[in-house]
Amino acid sequence: MLIAAAPTEAADTGPFLALIEPLLPAGYRLAYAMLRSQAEAEDALQEALLRAWAARARMRPDTSPKPWFLKIVANQCRQQRRNRWWSVLKQADLPDGPTADGAGASAGDPDLRQALARLPHRHRLVLALRYYLDLSFEEIGRMQGVSTGAAKARVHRALRHLRAEVPEDLNDA
């Protein structure tokens, strides 16, 4: 029975990969923004891909796969952060993260990155989705299971908390 199931499962791999492969760069950027480590982001993305494969039957065929997959990535990042309670993360010097255009960080970015790192997970997630991945409020809402207006409110609330964390000289710029 397992041998008979194997060819069918292999046949499902092609369409699934064709659907998910374009989303992998965005998934990696989200994981990196949440975990601030290249190795941990790669691990989270790989685990999220496996979880997406296992849950592929639950994806609605009439909706965009992007919010569905990014939600799996975000949940995996959250789980990974919970599981590493024993590790010590030194944040004296945060590495430059990848950007959408491939450009490096500017001189003021270390303070901003440190301020982002101090935000609670829920705030860092919505800011990463909106400004790091350029998702619309509608896509953020679908991903988080809330209305577009609620997604917009979450982003604005996170921005308010970020402004409180950013040093004064960056707020004035």
TORKE-345922 format. One record per residue: x, y, z of N, C-alpha, C in turn; residue number from 1; residue in three letters. Coordinates in steps of 0.02 Angstrom, whole numbers. Atoms other than C-alpha are relative to their C-alpha. Example, Ala and Ser with C-alpha at 12.3 -4.5 7.8 and 13.67 -1.06 7.14 Angstrom:
2
<<45 -59 0> <615 -225 390> <45 60 0> 1 ala> <<-42 -59 -3> <684 -53 357> <-39 55 37> 2 ser> 
//
This chain:
173
<<41 -60 0> <0 0 0> <44 63 0> 1 met> <<-44 -58 1> <143 121 37> <32 9 -67> 2 leu> <<-31 -5 66> <223 82 -130> <-49 30 -50> 3 ile> <<50 -27 46> <61 120 -221> <-12 75 13> 4 ala> <<12 -71 -17> <45 287 -129> <59 44 -21> 5 ala> <<-59 -40 15> <222 343 -170> <-3 36 -68> 6 ala> <<2 -37 63> <197 383 -357> <-50 58 1> 7 pro> <<49 -53 -4> <41 486 -319> <29 60 38> 8 thr> <<-30 -54 -39> <135 585 -187> <53 36 -40> 9 glu> <<-52 -30 42> <279 614 -307> <-32 43 -55> 10 ala> <<35 -39 52> <155 674 -439> <-26 66 28> 11 ala> <<24 -61 -32> <88 803 -314> <55 51 12> 12 asp> <<-57 -44 -17> <262 875 -284> <9 55 -52> 13 thr> <<-11 -49 53> <276 965 -452> <-45 61 6> 14 gly> <<45 -58 -5> <120 1075 -439> <10 38 66> 15 pro> <<-11 -32 -65> <154 1109 -255> <63 44 -3> 16 phe> <<-62 -39 5> <333 1165 -289> <-8 60 -47> 17 leu> <<12 -56 46> <276 1271 -437> <-38 56 34> 18 ala> <<39 -49 -36> <155 1358 -320> <40 35 55> 19 leu> <<-36 -26 -59> <274 1381 -172> <67 31 -18> 20 ile> <<-67 -23 16> <442 1410 -257> <6 76 -8> 21 glu> <<-6 -73 5> <407 1593 -303> <-8 36 68> 22 pro> <<11 -30 -66> <361 1625 -120> <59 -9 47> 23 leu> <<-56 14 -44> <524 1560 -47> <42 62 17> 24 leu> <<-38 -60 -20> <621 1727 -58> <-37 43 51> 25 pro> <<39 -39 -48> <480 1818 32> <-3 -36 67> 26 ala> <<0 39 -62> <471 1678 160> <66 6 37> 27 gly> <<-66 -8 -31> <658 1691 191> <8 70 30> 28 tyr> <<-6 -69 -26> <651 1881 210> <-41 8 64> 29 arg> <<42 -3 -60> <508 1862 335> <35 -36 58> 30 leu> <<-34 39 -53> <602 1728 433> <61 37 26> 31 ala> <<-60 -37 -21> <761 1832 435> <-20 61 41> 32 tyr> <<22 -59 -38> <666 1986 493> <-24 -20 69> 33 ala> <<26 22 -65> <587 1886 634> <54 -29 44> 34 met> <<-49 37 -40> <738 1784 690> <68 34 2> 35 leu> <<-62 -38 2> <883 1900 642> <62 -44 -4> 36 arg> <<-56 45 8> <995 1753 599> <-9 -39 -65> 37 ser> <<5 34 64> <1032 1680 428> <-12 -75 10> 38 gln> <<7 72 -11> <1050 1502 493> <-69 -18 27> 39 ala> <<66 13 -28> <891 1510 597> <-55 14 -51> 40 glu> <<49 -15 51> <795 1590 453> <-4 -58 -51> 41 ala> <<-1 56 47> <850 1449 336> <-34 -61 31> 42 glu> <<32 56 -34> <798 1318 465> <-75 9 4> 43 asp> <<72 -14 -6> <630 1402 493> <-35 -8 -67> 44 ala> <<30 4 67> <597 1414 306> <-5 -73 -21> 45 leu> <<2 71 18> <641 1231 280> <-56 -36 38> 46 gln> <<53 32 -40> <527 1176 422> <-69 24 -23> 47 glu> <<64 -27 24> <388 1291 359> <-19 -33 -67> 48 ala> <<14 33 64> <404 1213 186> <-27 -71 12> 49 leu> <<25 67 -17> <382 1039 262> <-70 3 29> 50 leu> <<67 -8 -29> <232 1099 362> <-51 19 -53> 51 arg> <<45 -19 55> <157 1179 207> <-17 -61 -43> 52 ala> <<11 62 38> <179 1015 114> <-51 -44 35> 53 trp> <<46 43 -38> <90 921 253> <-70 30 2> 54 ala> <<65 -33 -4> <-51 1050 255> <-27 20 -68> 55 ala> <<20 -23 66> <-68 1071 67> <-73 -13 -17> 56 arg> <<70 15 13> <-240 991 65> <-47 52 31> 57 ala> <<42 -50 -33> <-306 1128 180> <3 68 -33> 58 arg> <<-4 -64 34> <-255 1270 64> <-59 7 -48> 59 met> <<57 -11 44> <-405 1344 -24> <25 14 -71> 60 arg> <<-25 -9 69> <-381 1332 -213> <-19 68 -30> 61 pro> <<23 -63 29> <-474 1497 -245> <34 61 30> 62 asp> <<-34 -57 -31> <-357 1605 -139> <74 0 -16> 63 thr> <<-72 -7 12> <-180 1668 -155> <38 -42 51> 64 ser> <<-38 41 -47> <-52 1549 -79> <49 41 44> 65 pro> <<-50 -40 -36> <59 1692 -19> <-17 11 73> 66 lys> <<15 -9 -71> <-33 1738 142> <-1 -66 38> 67 pro> <<2 66 -31> <-60 1553 180> <71 -24 17> 68 trp> <<-68 23 -12> <125 1511 162> <37 45 49> 69 phe> <<-34 -46 -46> <188 1667 251> <-26 -8 72> 70 leu> <<26 13 -67> <74 1627 397> <34 -62 30> 71 lys> <<-36 59 -23> <155 1456 409> <72 18 20> 72 ile> <<-69 -22 -15> <328 1538 404> <0 39 66> 73 val> <<3 -40 -61> <278 1664 539> <-12 -44 62> 74 ala> <<13 45 -56> <208 1527 650> <61 -42 17> 75 asn> <<-61 39 -11> <367 1425 627> <52 43 35> 76 gln> <<-48 -45 -33> <473 1575 675> <-19 9 74> 77 cys> <<24 -8 -69> <366 1601 831> <17 -63 40> 78 arg> <<-15 63 -34> <385 1417 876> <75 -8 11> 79 gln> <<-73 6 -6> <572 1421 845> <26 46 56> 80 gln> <<-21 -45 -54> <591 1572 960> <-18 -28 68> 81 arg> <<21 31 -63> <494 1481 1096> <47 -58 19> 82 arg> <<-41 59 -13> <603 1327 1078> <72 17 17> 83 asn> <<-69 -17 -14> <766 1422 1098> <7 40 64> 84 arg> <<-1 -37 -63> <731 1487 1273> <67 -7 35> 85 trp> <<-63 15 -33> <896 1412 1329> <59 36 -31> 86 trp> <<-58 -31 33> <1004 1505 1204> <6 73 21> 87 ser> <<-14 -70 -16> <1083 1674 1234> <12 36 -65> 88 val> <<-7 -39 62> <1064 1801 1096> <33 66 18> 89 leu> <<-36 -62 -12> <1192 1939 1101> <-17 48 -57> 90 lys> <<23 -46 51> <1124 2091 1010> <42 63 -4> 91 gln> <<-42 -60 3> <1270 2211 1026> <9 24 -71> 92 ala> <<-11 -17 70> <1300 2205 839> <-45 -44 -42> 93 asp> <<44 39 43> <1154 2147 733> <28 0 -71> 94 leu> <<-25 2 69> <1205 2087 559> <-46 37 -46> 95 pro> <<40 -32 51> <1147 2180 406> <-45 -52 -31> 96 asp> <<47 47 29> <992 2093 344> <-8 11 -74> 97 gly> <<12 -9 72> <944 2063 164> <-57 49 -10> 98 pro> <<54 -47 16> <838 2197 85> <-31 -21 -66> 99 thr> <<36 19 60> <713 2182 -55> <39 18 -63> 100 ala> <<-37 -21 59> <825 2277 -175> <72 -22 1> 101 asp> <<-68 25 -6> <986 2194 -115> <49 52 25> 102 gly> <<-45 -53 -23> <1056 2359 -51> <20 -13 72> 103 ala> <<-23 7 -69> <1155 2366 109> <-35 49 46> 104 gly> <<31 -43 -50> <1107 2456 268> <34 68 -1> 105 ala> <<-29 -67 -5> <1133 2642 290> <25 11 71> 106 ser> <<-32 -13 -64> <1222 2723 437> <-49 2 58> 107 ala> <<48 -4 -54> <1063 2753 539> <-36 -65 15> 108 gly> <<37 63 -7> <998 2575 519> <15 -40 63> 109 asp> <<-10 41 -60> <1085 2493 670> <-47 19 57> 110 pro> <<46 -20 -53> <981 2597 791> <-71 -23 -15> 111 asp> <<67 21 19> <824 2558 694> <-7 -76 7> 112 leu> <<3 73 -7> <865 2372 686> <-3 -21 73> 113 arg> <<2 16 -71> <897 2370 873> <-68 16 29> 114 gln> <<67 -18 -23> <732 2459 903> <-51 -53 -22> 115 ala> <<44 53 25> <644 2330 795> <9 -64 40> 116 leu> <<-15 60 -38> <730 2190 891> <-32 2 69> 117 ala> <<29 -7 -66> <660 2258 1054> <-77 -5 0> 118 arg> <<73 3 4> <480 2255 991> <-25 -71 14> 119 leu> <<30 66 -8> <365 2112 1040> <-10 -33 -69> 120 pro> <<5 39 62> <348 1975 910> <-59 23 -44> 121 his> <<59 -17 40> <172 2026 855> <10 66 -37> 122 arg> <<-13 -64 34> <229 2205 815> <52 -8 -54> 123 his> <<-54 10 50> <388 2150 726> <-28 -38 -60> 124 arg> <<30 38 55> <284 2027 622> <-38 45 -48> 125 leu> <<40 -41 46> <160 2154 554> <43 52 -36> 126 val> <<-44 -48 33> <298 2281 519> <41 -34 -55> 127 leu> <<-38 37 51> <400 2149 426> <-45 -16 -59> 128 ala> <<46 16 55> <247 2098 325> <-15 62 -42> 129 leu> <<19 -60 37> <202 2276 279> <58 35 -34> 130 arg> <<-54 -41 27> <369 2362 254> <60 -39 -26> 131 tyr> <<-56 40 23> <493 2221 227> <-20 -42 -60> 132 tyr> <<25 41 55> <384 2114 113> <-49 36 -44> 133 leu> <<46 -41 39> <272 2253 47> <-68 -32 -12> 134 asp> <<67 29 6> <111 2158 80> <-52 54 11> 135 leu> <<55 -47 -10> <-52 2252 68> <-34 -15 67> 136 ser> <<37 12 -62> <-162 2273 221> <-49 -58 -8> 137 phe> <<45 56 13> <-283 2152 140> <35 -67 7> 138 glu> <<-38 63 -6> <-149 2017 125> <21 -13 72> 139 glu> <<-18 9 -71> <-92 2047 305> <-61 -24 38> 140 ile> <<62 21 -33> <-272 2032 362> <-17 -73 -14> 141 gly> <<13 71 16> <-296 1868 268> <48 -46 36> 142 arg> <<-50 41 -32> <-135 1801 338> <-13 -8 75> 143 met> <<11 2 -72> <-182 1845 517> <-72 -17 18> 144 gln> <<69 18 -13> <-366 1801 499> <-41 57 29> 145 gly> <<37 -59 -24> <-428 1979 531> <-21 42 -61> 146 val> <<22 -43 55> <-512 2114 428> <57 45 -22> 147 ser> <<-50 -47 26> <-415 2238 322> <9 58 48> 148 thr> <<-5 -55 -49> <-456 2376 446> <38 -20 62> 149 gly> <<-36 23 -59> <-392 2272 591> <74 -7 -15> 150 ala> <<-71 6 20> <-231 2236 496> <32 69 -2> 151 ala> <<-26 -69 3> <-209 2423 465> <12 26 71> 152 lys> <<-7 -22 -69> <-237 2458 650> <60 -33 34> 153 ala> <<-58 35 -29> <-108 2326 699> <66 30 -24> 154 arg> <<-61 -30 26> <22 2403 585> <12 68 32> 155 val> <<-8 -66 -29> <-10 2578 651> <18 -4 75> 156 his> <<-18 10 -70> <-3 2516 831> <73 -21 6> 157 arg> <<-70 21 -1> <163 2430 794> <46 59 -15> 158 ala> <<-41 -60 16> <230 2591 715> <5 47 60> 159 leu> <<0 -43 -59> <180 2688 870> <50 -27 52> 160 arg> <<-48 30 -47> <277 2565 979> <72 6 -25> 161 his> <<-68 -7 28> <426 2572 860> <26 71 10> 162 leu> <<-21 -69 -9> <430 2761 868> <22 13 72> 163 arg> <<-20 -8 -70> <440 2748 1057> <68 -31 14> 164 ala> <<-64 36 -9> <591 2631 1040> <58 34 -37> 165 glu> <<-52 -30 42> <686 2732 909> <31 60 36> 166 val> <<-32 -58 -31> <816 2855 975> <-26 65 -29> 167 pro> <<27 -65 19> <764 3037 966> <30 28 -64> 168 glu> <<-31 -28 60> <890 3084 830> <-27 -32 -63> 169 asp> <<30 31 59> <811 2958 711> <-73 21 -9> 170 leu> <<69 -23 4> <634 3016 752> <-4 69 -33> 171 asn> <<0 -68 29> <681 3194 700> <20 1 -73> 172 asp> <<-25 1 70> <757 3141 533> <-56 -6 -50> 173 ala> 
//
